[in-house]
Amino acid sequence: MSDSRSALHSRLLQLQSRFTWDLRKDDIELENLSTRLQDHLELKLGQRGAVARSYSFLAYVRYLQDRPKDAVSLLHQSEEKTRECYGEESEQRLIVTYGDLAWLKYHTGDYTQSESYCQRVDNILLKYPTGSSTVLHTEVYGEKAWTYLKFSRSYYPKAIDCFYKALELQPDDSEWNAGLAIALFRTEAAGSQKPQESEESPATKQLRRALDINPDDGVLMSMLALKLAGYRKHQEAEGLVETALKIGPENPHVTRYIAKYLRSQGEIERSIDLLEKALKRTSQSAFLHHQLALCYKNKKIAEQTRKPSNIQRVKQWRRLCIHHLEEAVKIKTSFLLAIADLALLYGEEKDFSRAEELFQQGLKMLESESENSICQVVHQRYADFNFYHTKKEAEAINHYTQGLLLTSKTWESKLCAKRLRQIAERRLSEDGNDGQAYALLAVLAKAEDDKKKAAEFYEKALDCDEDNDKYLSALCTLRMEL
């Protein structure tokens, strides 16, 4: 590399750009992200300036897809939309756009243009100094935050941090407040934990704050309605739902959350109707297909609990559920929750080879999954498959145990605990000297933080199997803790 190119590269590394934000290609599905961003552009979703930001982000996706000419064109469109939207206040909003253009020109060998865009960024920074080399412009924090939020679930913590930094500089900005609310909402949703009824969560509080600033945001209303349903504040939630549907009846983001709310309240048919309408506008939405699958799953379970149940109806709902899950997984191949549910449904259909294939695919993906609650779902579903369908009890116990120990206070952890207790009690009713059954009860007691009871069960397990090193080690650890 020549000295001039080396100097240019060093200069590029100092820019605030998607090329310098450590966005790893392996963390996303490019086609799925591309489709979502194109939907945002076609439907003009989001607050003021969101369309320009979508052009800019889609440009980076096109670069990752080895389509640099398309990327450059999209960045020019982003610049044009930014100027249309913000007029004289647009320069600071172009810091990242020009940074991306500088990098793109560098990668395509146009070093003169790359230098030119670097200079444009320098000129803006000189004109609008932040007063500190460690503080970025608010607009840069915001652009960075939205990029992390849309890029991948694993970047949510970075998105939240950037939104907070933007709000430190502009605490009443509607865009940054809305972004933080959405980031916190998604983070809490990914955790799959039941809300504490005594106090509203950070996401709920931030949604209220964002709506105080922008009371006509239907997406935020629908999200808040979902959160309030968890706190059993149904009257307030219903009011938000009706208002959101009036404000954004054609917005697929409003529709998806309202449909999820309706499903949680047992209004399955109304939820299906909304989701079907939304699919006509955004047919390549894995989320919408997954939500429809959950609706049909509810209908299937409801029919199964009727006496007598209609077997043909059960099969009908199951097939519709499978169809939408297959579509969701086709659109988003890393959709672990959909893969696990789909695999279990194939188990119900006695297609064990397809079920096993999907479960193995899901278990392999757990190696790079950081969200415990999602890992827990996969283990619980696979345990159910082995317990109810293939009758491999040892395999079921193994995965119920892994699911139980991953995280607590979720529906899946309760299911894992319930199944393990049933297995242990049934085995003890058949054989009072079953050491493994006592060991399972010990695991359950420890998960409930009753270490004394856990130690007692391990002692009983050792009475039945005195040479078991695993039980002895667990008991010694418990006694030290006690």
N, C-alpha and C positions, 0 to 999 in steps of 0.2 A: 504493500500500500504506500502510495506517495505521501510526502509530508503534507501536501494540501488536502488530500483525501482524509488523512489521519486527523488533521486539525478540524475538518468538517465533521467527521464522525464524533470527535470529542464534544464538539459544539452541539450536535444533535442529542447526545446523551444528557445534556443539561435541560432539554426542553420538556415541558409538561405535555405528554402525548400518550395515546394508547400504545404506542411502540415502546414506551419507557415505564409502563405501569405494571409490568410483570403479569400480563394476561396470557395464560398458558393455553395453547391450542388444544391440548389434551383434556382440558377441563370442560369443554363444551361440545355439543353437536352442531356443527356449522349450518347444516341444512335446516334444522329446526329453528335455530336462532335467526337465520336469514328469513325464513317464512314469517316468523313473528314480527320482525322489523318491517317487512314489506306490508304486513297487515296494518301496522301502526301508521305507515305512510298513506296507504290507500284509504283508511278510515279516519285519518287525521286525529288520532287518539292522543290524549294527554293535555297538559296545560300549555300556556303560551310558550312558544319556543321548542316544544317537544318534537315537532316535525323536523325542524332543522337538526336537532340532536339525533334523531333516528337516521337521517341521511348520513350524518357523520359516522355513526356507529356501524351502519350497514357498509360504509366504505371500508372500514377496517376488516369486516367479515369478508368482503370481496378480495381484499389483499391476502387474507389467510387462505382463500380459495384459489389463489394464483390468478386473479383477474385484476391486475393493477390499473388497466385503462378504465375499467368500470369504477374502480375505487376513486381515481382522480376525478372522474365525472361527478360522482356522488358528493365528493367533498366540495366541489364548486357549487353544486346545488345547495349544499348545507350553508355555504357562505352567503349565497343569494337569499335563502330563506331567513337567515339570521339578520341580514340587513333590512329585509322587508319587515320583520317582526319588531326589531329593536331600534332601527334608525340610527341616530347619533350615539346611542348607548351600546352599539353592537361590538365595538372594538375589543373590549375585555372578553366578550363571548367568543371571539375568534382566535384566542390564544391557542387553544387546543386544536382547532381546525387547521390553523397554519402550521402548528407543530406536526400534525399528521401529514400535511402536504409536503413539508420539508423531508420527512422520512420517506414518503412514497417516491418523491423525485430522486432521492438518494438511491433507493433500491432499484429504480429503473435506469440509473446511470446518468440522469440529468442533474449534474452537480451544480451547474450555474443556477438553475431554478431552486434547487435545495438551499443554496446559500441565500437566495433572494427571500425565501420564506422564513429562514432563520432570522434574517435582518428585520422582516416585518414584525416577528415576535419581539425582538429586542426593542424596536421602536415603541411598541405598545407598553412594554415593561418600563421604558424610560419615561413615557408620557403619564403612566398611571402606576407609580411605585407603591409597594405595600408597606414600606417602612422597615421591613425586615427580610433578610434572605431566607429565613425559615418559614415565612408565612406566604401562602399563595393567595391569589385573588379569589374572592368568593365564587365567581363564576367558574373558576377552575376546580375548586372543591366540589361544586355542584355537578359539573360535567363528569368528574371522576367518580362521584358517588353514584350517579345514574348508570354509568358504564359498568361499575362493579355489580350493581343491583340486577341489571339485565343479563350480564355475562354468565353467571353461574351461582347456584345456591351457596357454594363454598366461599364466595366473595362477599356474602351479606355482612359479616362483621366489618370488613373494610368500607363497605358502603355506608354503614351506620356511623362509623368514625368520621368519614368525610362530610356527611350531612351535618353532624354535630359541629364540625369546624366551620362549615358555611354559616350555620346559625349563630355561632359565636360572633360573627361579623355582621350578620343581618338577621337578628332574632325574629323579626316579624315577616320575613319573606314567605309568601304563600307556597312557592315552588319547593323550597328546601324543607319547609314544615310538612308538606304533603309527601315528599320523598322519604323523609325520616319515618313518617307514619306507616308508609307502605313497607319499608324495609323492616321495621319492628314487627309489623303484622305478619309478614312472610316468615320471619325468624321464629316467632311464637307458633305459627301454624306448622312449621317444619318440626318443631319440638313435640307436637301432638300431645301436650299435657293439658289436663283439665284446669280451668282457671280457679283461683282461690276466690270464693264468693265474698270474702270479707273486704277485699281491696282490688280495685281495677288494675290491670297489668299496664306496663309501660306503653305498649302499643295502643291500648284503649285510651289512655290519657292523651297520647300524642295525636290520635285520630280526632279527639275532641278539640284539641288545640288547633289542629289544621283546619277543622271545620269552622271554628270561631273566626279564623282569618278569611277562609273562602267557603261560605255556607252553601254554595250552589254546586259543590263537587259530588256528583252522584256516585262515583267510584268509592270515595272515602265514606260516604253514607252507607253504602252496601257493606263495606268492610266493618264499620262500626256496628251495624245491625247484627252481623255474625258474632262479633265479640260480645255484644250485650245479651244475645241468646244464651251464651255460656254462663252469664251471671243471672239468668232468669229475669232479665228486665224486658219482658216481652212487649209491654205496651209501648215503650220508647222505641224498641227495635221495629215493631210493626209500622210505626209512624215514619221511621227512616226508610223502610222498604217502599212504602207507597210513594214517598216524595222522590226517592231515587229513580223509581220506574217512570215517574212523570218527567224528571229532568233528563234522564238518559235512556229512553226506551230502546234506542238502536245501538247503544254502546255495549259491545260484547263483554267488556270487563264488568260493567254494572250487572249485566244479565247473569254472568257466571257466578258472582258472589250472591246475588239474590236467589238464584236457583239453589245454591248450596244451603242458604239459610232456609228456604222453603222445605228442602229435603230434611233438614235437621228438625223441622217442626211437623213432619209427617205429611206435608202437602206434596206428595210425589208426582201426581198428574200435572199440577201446575208447574212444578220444577222441570219435568220432562218437556212440557210445551215451550218454556222459555229457552231451554238448552237447544232444542231442535231449531228454533228460530235463530239462535245465535250461530249455530253451525252453518246455516245458509249463508252467513256473512263471512265467517272464518272457519272454513271446512277443515283446515289443517291445524286444528287446535287439539293437542293431546289432552289438555286440561278438560275441555268440554266433553270429549269422548269418555274420559275417565269419570267425570261427574254423571254422565248418562248411564254408564255401566253401574255406578253405585246406586242409582235410582232403580234400575232393573234388578239389581241384587236385593234391594229392599222389598220389591214386589215378589221376587222369588221366595224370600224367607217368609214373608207374610202368607203366601199361598201354602208353603210347607207346614206352617203352624196351624192351618185350618183343619178341622176334622168334619168330614173327610176332605183331604186335599185333592186338587185336580192335577194329576200327574202331567197331563199335556200342557197345562198352564205353567207348571214349574219348568218344564223343558223349554217352553217358549221364552220365558224370562231369562233362563240361563243362556240360551243361544244368543239373545240380544245383548246380554251382558258380555259374553265372550266376543261377540262382533265388535263392540265398542272398545273393549280392552285390546283386542288385536290391532285396531286402528290406532289407539293411543301409543302402543309399543312400536308400531310401524313408523309413526311420526317422530317419536322420541324414544330411541332404542335404549336409553339409560334410565327409563322410567321404572324404577325398582318396585314401587308400590303396585303399579299396574301389572308388572311381570309376576309378582307373587300372587296377586289375586287371580290372574289368568291361569297360572299353573294349578292353583287349588280347584278352580272350576273344571279344568280338564280332568283332574282327579275325580271329581263328582261324576263326570261323563264316562269314567272308566278308561280314559285314554291315558294310561299310566306312563307310556313312553314319552308322549308329548309333555306331560306334566313334569316328569323327571328332568327332561331336557331343559325346560324353562327354569326349574328350581336350581339346577346346576349352573345355569347361566347367571341367575340372580346371586347365588352364593359366591360365584367367582367375582362378581362385581362388588361384593361386600369388602373385598380386600382394599379397595380404594375409596370406600364410603366412610365419611367421617361422622355422619349423623346417627347417633345411637338408636334413636326411635325408629328410623327406617330399617336399620339392621335388625332390630327387634321384631318388626313386622315380618320380615323374610323368614327369620328363625321360627316364629310362631306359626306362620302358614305352612312351612315345610314340616314342622312337627305335627300339625293337624293332618297333613297329607299322609304321613307315615302312621299316625295313630288310627285314623278312621278308614283309610283306603287301602294301604299296602300292609297294614297290621304289623309293622316293624316297630315294636314297642321300644326297643333299646335306642333306635335312631330317634324316635319321638322324644324320649326322655332327654337325650343329649341336646336336642334343639330347643325343647321347652326350657331346659336349664339355662342354656346360653341366652335365650330370650329374656328370661326372668332376671338374670344378673346384669344385663346391659344397662337398663334404666328403669326407674320406678315411676309410679303415678300415671301410668298410661293404661288404656283399655287392654292392650296386648299383654302387659305385665300381669294384669289381673287374670287374664285367660290362661297364661302360662302357669301361674300359681294354682289356679283352680284345677287344671288338668293334672299337674304333678301331684296334688293332694288326692285327687280321685284315684290315680294310679297307685299311690302309696297305700291308701286305705283299702283298696280292693285287694292288693297283694297281701296285706297283713290279715285280711279276713280269710284268705286262702291258706296263709302260712304265717303264724305268729312269730316265726324266727327268720323272717326275711330281712337280712341286714341292709340290702339296698333300699328297701322301703323306708326303714328308719333313717337312712342317710338322706333320702329325699325330704323327709320331714325336717331333718336338721337344716338342710339348705333353705327350706321355706321359712323356718324360724329365724335363721340368720338374716334372710332378706327382709324380714319384718323387724329386724334389730332386737330380737329376743335371744341374746347370746347364751343366756343361762339355759333356756329351753333347747337351743341348738346343741349345746354341750351334752345335755341329757340324752338327746336322740342319738348322738354319735356314740355315747357310751353303750346304748342299747344295740347300736349297729355292730360295735366291737364285741359285745357279748355273743352275737350271732356269727361274727366272722372275725375272730380275734387276731388273725394274721394280716388283716387288711391295712397296709401302710398308708393308704389314702385317708381312711377314716381316722387313724391314729394321728397323722400329721394335722388334719383339720381340728381334731379335739385339742391337741397341744397348743395350736395357735389360739383357739378360743379361750383356753384356760389362762394363757398369758395376757390376753386382752381383758379378761375378767379380773 
